[in-house]
Amino acid sequence: MVWNGVQQTSGPPMLGRHAERDAIGRLLDAVRDGLSGVLVLTGEPGIGKTRLLEYAADRARELRVVRLTAAETETGIGFGALHRLLRPFLNRTGRLPGPQRAALDAALGLVPGPPADRYLVGLATLTLLSEAAADQPLLFLLDDAQWLDRESAEALAFTARRLHADSLGLIIAVRDGLGENGRFDALDVLAVTGLPEPEARSLLSFRAGRVDTAVADRIVAGTGGNPLALLELADALAAEQLTGIAPLPDPLPVSRLLESHFRRLVQALPPETATLLLLLAAAPSDDTGMMWRAAGRLGLSARAAQPAVAAGILGRGTPTAFRHPLIRSTVYAGAEPGERRRIHAALAAVCDPVRDADRRAWHRSEAAEGVDEGAADALAAASERARARGGYSQQALFLARAADFTGDPDKRAERLLDAAQAHLMSGDASAAGTLLDLAGAGIHGPVMRTRELRMRATAQMFRIAVADVPAMLSDAVARLGTRDPRLTWELLCEALHAALVAHDCTRGTSLTEVAAAVVAARPPADSAGRGRDLLMEGLARRVAEGYEHGVPVLRSALDELRGGGATGEATSPFAVMLLMACDDLWDARAGRELSDRMAASERAGGALYALGITLLVEARYDLLDGRFTQAEVRYAEFDDIVAATGFPGGGDINRLHLFALTGRETELRAAARRTAEMRSIGLGLHQLMAQHALASLELGRGDYRQALRHTRAVFEEDPPTCGNLVLPLLVEAGVRTGDRDAVDRALARLEERAPLAGTPWALGTLALGRALAADGDDAEKSYEESVDLLGQGPLALEQARSRLLFGEWLRRRKRRSDARRQLRAAYESFDAFGAVPYAERARTELLATGEKARRRTEETRFDLTPRERQVASMAASGLTNGEIATRLFVTASTVEFHLNKVFRKLGITSRKQIPRAIGEPGPAAAD
């Protein structure tokens, strides 16, 4: 049910609940003050969640109150609950940004269009409600949220996490142990428990009058203070039991007693009233027209509701609404199967075949029994409509239900496979696995088996458990044979992706074997994603045939991509492969350009999963350019996306290099230990990246022996993502420890590879390696060359490191004046970046030259939170509040709120002052 305004409540007074009422009061005060608030009330049935929602509505009379009660019978209608919730505001969709409006219109079935990205739908919901709240503060009350369809639940959870300064409140009531799968766990959750003994006794006496003290003790203890149980038992128990004359049931089965009590109430009603109640339980709660049309087909009149109202089953003010959600569930669950099918048949008959085609198909299936190809085909057609809206979990539900009514075993298996694929699209890997198991015996032939293996591999990747994925996909390729070259190539590329991430932790095959298979297959010549295909081929050749064979293909791939070539589907985390290629070629400029372009495209399309991975790549290039603050902002946004999508790849393992460069040793070592533990699920590459980060930390601190140990481990494995980047670190560590063999081996690899890559970063790194390894005065020219070359790209950190090493060499040569110039530049850079170990190392060297270098205090801009830093940086680049809001998946009012805090903290009064205050270029410089 949805209504505007406040529903009048009647019944017993609210006793106790002081903590809950205080939380609701704080939320309402925040909304009145222009902020936002979200509260999730959890608890068992009858504990008082609905009563608290009524209390909130009663205290929010000056707000616009909108209430929605989810229904179990509509859990399968994708975006159905969201449509009902947004119905009062759909006249405002014309104000939404184009992509948001298109996504919402497609999701709600208002216009035909491509499948809507669920996070873009969530952003459209956020924008729409925020715009409405600007006219009058809004309070949304959502009851029985465990029965929300998955798509609606995700959109509302997305919206709730991003409310900040929008004059909008959301209170959600959800039953313990059912439904929503933790989608609201990241919100402010308040567990509603039983009433304390004094309040429980008072409530019992209010309803029952005089109750024997010992009986009251038994009832209060047996119900756990559950208010509904107290009230209903007071009605259900005989007077003799309440006064202690007759014994109480032992033990007191509260849940069963409540259901039995409600069932007895229904059974005592006239048959036509009981039928009407079952119809009300099965019908959409907000479409009374449909319900009464079905009632007419069943020969029921409005008078049939009167006995249920008199019995307290239906509300007096709303005679088509159950007094409590638990009564509705009890009515539906307690009905005979044949009677339920009769009700659903009536509902199917009155559903509009065009406007309500999906609901009609669902009710028809609920009315069916045994094999029914007509019902199955109707559900399959409904699943296609759901897919077109982006309602993938609804598509999966329709297809799985269609399979139940399908007689042909092969067709049934196909529908189960399609349903599993839809679950994967919705991010529910567990449900996909269940359907794949169900399809098992019916899966015949290589094409179907290939589909199954691919989906199982995808489910593993989603859980970041990649050890078995390359072998699974290789098996799929073998089963497919030569039937579909394009599919074969896609499977091999997915296998290579997983194998590169697993590195030496694959099971059933090896990275080299997978790479060799990719090289042997070659990409189809007519591919639309030529740049992407070339990049995967180049990485495969690099692993299977050697660096010199991979470089030309990787260079062609990057040229194709920079020229506008497609990077693939937005749902695919291609940024990981891009990072490997660009790092292997020492091409920071291409990496920065392409990752920024991908991030912009993913933001526009609302592709949060892919955007999250791309943000990590962007952060890597921020670090290389000395923009540590910006990198931290991207890490924070990634963590926010992880919370929104449920992707399990969050946490500090993504900040390894940031921890190393900023000297956060405890956090770095803890994250490194976690990467070692993750080898068990196949993430071998992460441990090598941790070794690389630890080497950076040890070099900054001057512990060269430990640095040598870490760099040698990476050198021996030679992974594309950091195998080359560790080479200058190994040269330095080897020189400082006197390990000439390590120096020679690392330098030999640099001499071989850097000229092939040919970028300023590659050649500058080679020059630095030569300088470190040189004897006598021969080093100076190489140092100068390194500093110059590394200054030609977005590599401020690398250039500062080269200056530091050059300055240290000059000081040892007793050239103090020249040394000061290099060391001062290095120190100022490291200090500005926040590279604490390297800044301290440079400061110590400066002191040795006779120059004083004071430790700087943190500047005001570092008092900003990650979100404030991000907003400030975007505002500094010239973006408007609306543009910032779109990029960050928040509202313009929230951006304004953060900017006001930025202004106060930085002591500025204008957006024009932001660039200087935070040390970033303004719009003109950015261009």
TAPEMO-V500937 format. One record per backbone hydrogen bond with DSSP energy under -1.0 kcal/mol. NH is the residue of the N-H (numbers start at 1). CO is the residue of the C=O. If there is no record, write none. Layout:
NH,CO  NH,CO
This chain:
21,17  22,18  23,19  24,20  25,21  26,22  27,23  28,24  29,25  30,26  31,27  32,28  33,29  34,31  35,30  36,164  37,168  39,170  40,188  41,172  42,190  43,174  47,44  52,48  53,49  54,50  55,51  56,52  57,53  58,54  59,55  60,57  63,60  64,137  66,139  68,141  70,143  74,71  75,72  77,74  78,76  80,77  83,79  84,80  85,81  86,82  87,83  89,86  92,89  93,90  95,92  96,93  101,97  102,98  103,99  104,100  105,101  106,102  107,103  108,104  110,105  111,105  121,117  122,118  123,119  124,120  125,121  126,122  127,123  128,124  129,125  130,126  131,127  132,128  133,129  134,130  135,132  136,132  138,167  139,64  140,169  141,66  142,171  143,68  145,173  147,144  148,145  153,149  154,150  155,151  156,152  157,153  158,154  159,155  160,156  161,157  162,159  169,138  170,37  171,140  172,39  173,142  174,41  176,43  178,175  181,179  183,180  185,182  187,184  190,40  192,42  195,225  200,196  201,197  202,198  203,199  204,200  205,201  206,202  207,203  208,204  209,205  212,242  216,212  217,213  218,214  219,215  220,216  221,217  222,218  223,219  225,220  226,223  228,46  230,226  231,227  232,228  233,229  234,230  235,231  236,232  237,233  242,238  243,239  245,240  246,240  253,251  254,252  257,253  258,254  259,255  260,256  261,257  262,258  263,259  264,260  265,261  266,262  267,263  268,264  269,266  274,270  275,271  276,272  277,273  278,274  279,275  280,276  281,277  282,278  283,279  287,284  291,287  292,288  293,289  294,290  295,291  296,292  297,293  298,294  299,296  300,295  304,301  305,302  306,303  309,305  310,306  311,307  312,309  313,308  314,308  315,321  321,318  323,313  327,324  328,324  329,325  330,326  331,327  332,328  333,329  334,330  340,336  341,337  342,338  343,339  344,340  345,341  346,342  347,343  348,344  349,345  350,346  356,352  360,356  361,357  362,358  363,359  364,360  365,361  366,362  367,363  372,405  376,372  377,373  378,374  379,375  380,376  381,377  382,378  383,379  384,380  385,381  386,382  387,383  388,384  389,385  390,387  391,386  392,390  395,391  396,392  397,393  398,394  399,395  400,396  401,397  402,398  403,399  404,400  406,403  412,408  413,409  414,410  415,411  416,412  417,413  418,414  419,415  420,416  421,417  422,418  423,419  424,420  425,421  426,422  427,424  428,423  429,427  432,428  433,429  434,430  435,431  436,432  437,433  438,434  439,435  442,439  443,440  449,445  450,446  451,447  452,448  453,449  454,450  455,451  456,452  457,453  458,454  459,455  460,456  461,457  462,458  463,459  464,461  465,460  466,681  467,681  472,468  473,469  474,470  475,471  476,472  477,473  478,474  479,475  480,476  481,477  483,480  488,484  489,485  490,486  491,487  492,488  493,489  494,490  495,491  496,492  497,493  498,494  499,495  500,496  501,497  502,498  503,499  505,502  507,467  514,510  515,511  516,512  517,513  518,514  519,515  520,516  521,517  522,518  527,524  533,529  534,530  535,531  536,532  537,533  538,534  539,535  540,536  541,537  542,538  543,539  544,540  545,541  546,541  550,546  551,547  554,550  555,551  556,552  557,553  558,554  559,555  560,556  561,557  562,558  563,559  564,561  565,560  572,569  574,572  576,573  578,574  579,575  580,576  581,577  582,578  583,579  584,580  585,581  587,582  591,587  592,588  593,589  594,590  595,591  596,592  597,593  598,594  599,595  600,596  601,597  602,598  603,599  604,600  605,601  606,603  607,602  608,606  611,607  612,608  613,609  614,610  615,611  616,612  617,613  618,614  619,615  620,616  621,617  622,618  623,619  624,620  625,621  626,623  627,622  628,626  631,627  632,628  633,629  634,630  635,631  636,632  637,633  638,634  639,635  640,636  641,637  642,638  643,639  644,640  645,641  646,642  654,651  655,652  659,655  660,656  661,657  662,658  664,659  665,663  668,664  669,665  670,666  671,667  672,668  673,669  674,670  675,671  676,672  677,673  678,674  679,676  680,677  681,678  682,679  683,678  684,682  685,501  688,684  689,685  690,686  691,687  692,688  693,689  694,690  695,691  696,692  697,693  698,694  699,695  700,696  701,697  703,698  704,702  707,703  708,704  709,705  710,706  711,707  712,708  713,709  714,710  715,711  716,712  717,713  718,714  723,719  726,722  727,724  730,726  731,727  732,728  733,729  734,730  735,731  736,732  737,733  739,734  740,738  743,739  744,740  745,741  746,742  747,743  748,744  749,745  750,746  751,747  752,748  753,749  754,750  757,753  758,754  763,759  764,760  765,761  766,762  767,763  768,764  769,765  770,766  771,767  772,768  773,769  774,770  778,775  780,777  783,779  784,780  785,781  786,782  787,783  788,784  789,785  790,786  792,789  795,793  797,624  799,795  800,796  801,797  802,798  803,799  804,800  805,801  806,802  807,803  808,804  809,805  810,806  811,807  812,808  813,809  814,811  815,810  816,814  819,815  820,816  821,817  822,818  823,819  824,820  825,821  826,822  827,823  828,824  829,825  830,826  831,827  832,828  833,829  834,830  835,830  836,834  839,835  840,836  841,837  842,838  843,839  844,840  845,841  846,842  847,843  848,844  849,846  850,847  851,846  862,859  863,860  864,861  869,865  870,866  871,867  872,868  873,869  874,870  875,871  876,872  877,873  878,875  879,874  884,880  885,881  886,882  887,883  888,884  890,885  895,891  896,892  897,893  898,894  899,895  900,896  901,897  902,898  903,899  904,900  905,901  906,902  907,903  908,903  913,910  914,911  917,913  918,914  920,915  926,922  927,923
